[in-house]
């Protein structure tokens, strides 16, 4: 077992392959899994020190996997990646034991920094910078949808029911990229 062994769990084979190659060139011994079952088996077998975990693994939710991985390898450092960044999922990831949380697209250097920066668990205040200006209405809607989706463990039908919207409407909103705020100095 290598102290630099890293497990990448992502159902996007191309992304996983590119990230694995980049992290291998930075000194990690990389193994990859494309689903939760494969990830559990590889974790049991290899006992990796680090894990890069995608939030959405097909129909599965990566958040559920964090405590399971830590039960198998208590000292594992988990970095959660997502293309659907929100404050709610960041908070939930940290509560479930992730050491850090990054939004895709992400470069390999940012992944390495997140994995190696200090061995102390980040507090929620370290992860989330509350905006000084109020969020735009569309961004607030996105945050609320993500919060409810997290509470429903990724179940689209239950989330739609709780939000009082049609399932297809919710899927359409989720398929769009998250609303981005304009930088303060942009006019």
Secondary structure as a PSIPRED ss2 file (coil, helix, strand):
# PSIPRED VFORMAT (PSIPRED V4.0)

   1 X C   1.000  0.000  0.000
   2 X C   1.000  0.000  0.000
   3 X C   1.000  0.000  0.000
   4 X C   1.000  0.000  0.000
   5 X E   0.000  0.000  1.000
   6 X E   0.000  0.000  1.000
   7 X E   0.000  0.000  1.000
   8 X E   0.000  0.000  1.000
   9 X E   0.000  0.000  1.000
  10 X C   1.000  0.000  0.000
  11 X C   1.000  0.000  0.000
  12 X C   1.000  0.000  0.000
  13 X H   0.000  1.000  0.000
  14 X H   0.000  1.000  0.000
  15 X H   0.000  1.000  0.000
  16 X H   0.000  1.000  0.000
  17 X H   0.000  1.000  0.000
  18 X H   0.000  1.000  0.000
  19 X H   0.000  1.000  0.000
  20 X H   0.000  1.000  0.000
  21 X H   0.000  1.000  0.000
  22 X H   0.000  1.000  0.000
  23 X H   0.000  1.000  0.000
  24 X H   0.000  1.000  0.000
  25 X C   1.000  0.000  0.000
  26 X C   1.000  0.000  0.000
  27 X C   1.000  0.000  0.000
  28 X C   1.000  0.000  0.000
  29 X E   0.000  0.000  1.000
  30 X E   0.000  0.000  1.000
  31 X E   0.000  0.000  1.000
  32 X E   0.000  0.000  1.000
  33 X E   0.000  0.000  1.000
  34 X C   1.000  0.000  0.000
  35 X C   1.000  0.000  0.000
  36 X H   0.000  1.000  0.000
  37 X H   0.000  1.000  0.000
  38 X H   0.000  1.000  0.000
  39 X H   0.000  1.000  0.000
  40 X H   0.000  1.000  0.000
  41 X H   0.000  1.000  0.000
  42 X H   0.000  1.000  0.000
  43 X H   0.000  1.000  0.000
  44 X H   0.000  1.000  0.000
  45 X H   0.000  1.000  0.000
  46 X H   0.000  1.000  0.000
  47 X C   1.000  0.000  0.000
  48 X C   1.000  0.000  0.000
  49 X C   1.000  0.000  0.000
  50 X E   0.000  0.000  1.000
  51 X E   0.000  0.000  1.000
  52 X E   0.000  0.000  1.000
  53 X E   0.000  0.000  1.000
  54 X E   0.000  0.000  1.000
  55 X C   1.000  0.000  0.000
  56 X E   0.000  0.000  1.000
  57 X E   0.000  0.000  1.000
  58 X C   1.000  0.000  0.000
  59 X C   1.000  0.000  0.000
  60 X E   0.000  0.000  1.000
  61 X E   0.000  0.000  1.000
  62 X H   0.000  1.000  0.000
  63 X H   0.000  1.000  0.000
  64 X H   0.000  1.000  0.000
  65 X H   0.000  1.000  0.000
  66 X H   0.000  1.000  0.000
  67 X H   0.000  1.000  0.000
  68 X H   0.000  1.000  0.000
  69 X H   0.000  1.000  0.000
  70 X H   0.000  1.000  0.000
  71 X H   0.000  1.000  0.000
  72 X H   0.000  1.000  0.000
  73 X C   1.000  0.000  0.000
  74 X C   1.000  0.000  0.000
  75 X C   1.000  0.000  0.000
  76 X C   1.000  0.000  0.000
  77 X E   0.000  0.000  1.000
  78 X E   0.000  0.000  1.000
  79 X E   0.000  0.000  1.000
  80 X E   0.000  0.000  1.000
  81 X E   0.000  0.000  1.000
  82 X E   0.000  0.000  1.000
  83 X C   1.000  0.000  0.000
  84 X C   1.000  0.000  0.000
  85 X C   1.000  0.000  0.000
  86 X C   1.000  0.000  0.000
  87 X H   0.000  1.000  0.000
  88 X H   0.000  1.000  0.000
  89 X H   0.000  1.000  0.000
  90 X H   0.000  1.000  0.000
  91 X H   0.000  1.000  0.000
  92 X H   0.000  1.000  0.000
  93 X H   0.000  1.000  0.000
  94 X H   0.000  1.000  0.000
  95 X H   0.000  1.000  0.000
  96 X C   1.000  0.000  0.000
  97 X C   1.000  0.000  0.000
  98 X C   1.000  0.000  0.000
  99 X C   1.000  0.000  0.000
 100 X E   0.000  0.000  1.000
 101 X E   0.000  0.000  1.000
 102 X E   0.000  0.000  1.000
 103 X E   0.000  0.000  1.000
 104 X C   1.000  0.000  0.000
 105 X C   1.000  0.000  0.000
 106 X C   1.000  0.000  0.000
 107 X C   1.000  0.000  0.000
 108 X H   0.000  1.000  0.000
 109 X H   0.000  1.000  0.000
 110 X H   0.000  1.000  0.000
 111 X H   0.000  1.000  0.000
 112 X H   0.000  1.000  0.000
 113 X H   0.000  1.000  0.000
 114 X H   0.000  1.000  0.000
 115 X H   0.000  1.000  0.000
 116 X H   0.000  1.000  0.000
 117 X C   1.000  0.000  0.000
 118 X C   1.000  0.000  0.000
 119 X C   1.000  0.000  0.000
 120 X C   1.000  0.000  0.000
 121 X C   1.000  0.000  0.000
 122 X C   1.000  0.000  0.000
 123 X C   1.000  0.000  0.000
 124 X H   0.000  1.000  0.000
 125 X H   0.000  1.000  0.000
 126 X H   0.000  1.000  0.000
 127 X H   0.000  1.000  0.000
 128 X C   1.000  0.000  0.000
 129 X C   1.000  0.000  0.000
 130 X C   1.000  0.000  0.000
 131 X C   1.000  0.000  0.000
 132 X C   1.000  0.000  0.000
 133 X C   1.000  0.000  0.000
 134 X C   1.000  0.000  0.000
 135 X C   1.000  0.000  0.000
 136 X C   1.000  0.000  0.000
 137 X H   0.000  1.000  0.000
 138 X H   0.000  1.000  0.000
 139 X H   0.000  1.000  0.000
 140 X H   0.000  1.000  0.000
 141 X H   0.000  1.000  0.000
 142 X H   0.000  1.000  0.000
 143 X H   0.000  1.000  0.000
 144 X H   0.000  1.000  0.000
 145 X H   0.000  1.000  0.000
 146 X H   0.000  1.000  0.000
 147 X H   0.000  1.000  0.000
 148 X H   0.000  1.000  0.000
 149 X H   0.000  1.000  0.000
 150 X H   0.000  1.000  0.000
 151 X H   0.000  1.000  0.000
 152 X C   1.000  0.000  0.000
 153 X C   1.000  0.000  0.000
 154 X C   1.000  0.000  0.000
 155 X C   1.000  0.000  0.000
 156 X H   0.000  1.000  0.000
 157 X H   0.000  1.000  0.000
 158 X H   0.000  1.000  0.000
 159 X H   0.000  1.000  0.000
 160 X H   0.000  1.000  0.000
 161 X H   0.000  1.000  0.000
 162 X H   0.000  1.000  0.000
 163 X H   0.000  1.000  0.000
 164 X C   1.000  0.000  0.000
 165 X C   1.000  0.000  0.000
 166 X C   1.000  0.000  0.000
 167 X H   0.000  1.000  0.000
 168 X H   0.000  1.000  0.000
 169 X H   0.000  1.000  0.000
 170 X H   0.000  1.000  0.000
 171 X H   0.000  1.000  0.000
 172 X H   0.000  1.000  0.000
 173 X H   0.000  1.000  0.000
 174 X H   0.000  1.000  0.000
 175 X H   0.000  1.000  0.000
 176 X C   1.000  0.000  0.000
 177 X C   1.000  0.000  0.000
 178 X C   1.000  0.000  0.000
 179 X C   1.000  0.000  0.000
 180 X C   1.000  0.000  0.000
 181 X C   1.000  0.000  0.000
 182 X C   1.000  0.000  0.000
 183 X C   1.000  0.000  0.000
 184 X C   1.000  0.000  0.000
 185 X C   1.000  0.000  0.000
 186 X C   1.000  0.000  0.000
 187 X C   1.000  0.000  0.000
